[in-house]
Amino acid sequence: MLSRLANVFRVPDLRNKVIFTLSIIALYQIGANVPVPGVNWSRLQSLEGSASKSGVLGFLNLFSGGALVRLAVFGLGVMPYITSSIIIQLLSTVIPKLEEWRDQGAVGQKKITQTTRYLTVALALMQSSGLIYAFHGHDAALLGTTIDLIPKFTFALAAFMVLCLTAGTAFVMWLAELITQRGIGQGMSILIFANVVAAIPNGFRSILAEGGKFKFGIIIAVSIILLVTIVFFDQGQRRIPVTFARRVVGRRMYGGSSTYIPLKVNQSGVIPIIFASSVLYIPVLVSNVVQLGWFQSFVRHSLTPTSFFYIGAYFVLIFMFTFFYVYVAFDPHQQADLIRKQGGFVPGIRPGPPTERYFAHILSRITVVGAVFLGSVAVVPSLLMALWHLNSFPFYGTTLLISVGVALETMRQIDSQLMMRNYEGFLK
């Protein structure tokens, strides 16, 4: 393994890409530890302990690598861009203009990317404004405490802080695109990977301090089982064979080839988890307006990552959103129509509606397994911690899922580049 790793640094082009990627990650970590002006540092440190006990704040803090509870310049992290990408992808199925851009190839993709950037900045403005309001002590349900992190609050200071957070988000988006263009892997995924991996040692230390050696050992054993399971399901796919008929154009014959459509078991990635967390955040927002005693008590006691109600609702929402997203990302009607127009067919299935029904049937069977897998990985560690009354590291399953998925995809890219240069790759 070490000899194969050394091959990466024997290729100058690949070595430069790896070093460039690591440099961008280091630059991101600097911005994730520099708080915006106007924040009380001593009060800020007391918030980190309550972040893991708040479902929404803990989840957002996971994707920012802890920068959110530090109210750092890169505090919003990649979440505005992820949200913007999901919104644009969903809208492309209902807005004709976006659907037209999607079908235009590289030209249309460039327009979609530009629209995603503009929407990211708009979302960053709204989210940073809401966070400044919350961190001023106006959102106890989100923070888990009523602490005021901005004691010298003025409108001018708030506007400047919003500007800093929005500019930080735009800068992070630029860094991610630089990694995609000049580094290794997909930029946003690499930054998310760096954030969640950076929180793992601290999470393990918290579990050891709170639960003791026995519970810590059980968590390690469950982690290894989950790790193997995630790798197994991430590699799993159903290959649907497609054959293209031969056709004569002029004096040349085209077609006659066979290929396949790979349908991954976990085709939706972590997007259903993001959707589920966003839906569970809605009651938290409503609790700031509805001051009913029973409702406030429900939000405080039931919408925490280690409550059984939260875990059950989390699993059900992940299951539902997995089906929703998979059918948006892989439309059976669109795929069947595209294959028919290209002169292809699935062996034994007639083109058109029969192919569409065949795709829908296969997709529904695979998605059931993928949805159960995704929900189980997300809630099993939280279920153990709820049984043991542990409050630390509630999103460990999501952390493993992101880390393994991004690591495998990055290794595939490195492996393909090594094989192109006649080096032995990492993967067999």
Secondary structure by P-SEA (a helix, b strand, c coil): caaaaaaaaacaaaaaaaaaaaaaaaaaaaaaacccccccaaaaaaacccccccaaaaaaaaaacccccccccccccaaaaaaaaaaaaaaccccaaaaaaaaccaaaaaaaaaaaaaaaaaaaaaaaaaaaaaacccccccccccccccccccaaaaaaaaaaaaaaaaaaaaaaaaaaacccccaaaaaaaaaaaaaaaaaaaaaaacccaaaaaaaaaaaaaaaaaaaaaaabbbbbbbbbbbbbccccccccbbbbbbbbcccccaaaaaaaaaaaaaaaaaaaccccaaaaaaaacccccccaaaaaaaaaaaaaaaaaaaaaaccaaaaaaaaaaaccccccccccaaaaaaaaaaaaaaaaaaaaaaaaaacaaaaaaaaaccccccaaaaaaaaaaaaaaaaaaaaaaaaaaaccccccc
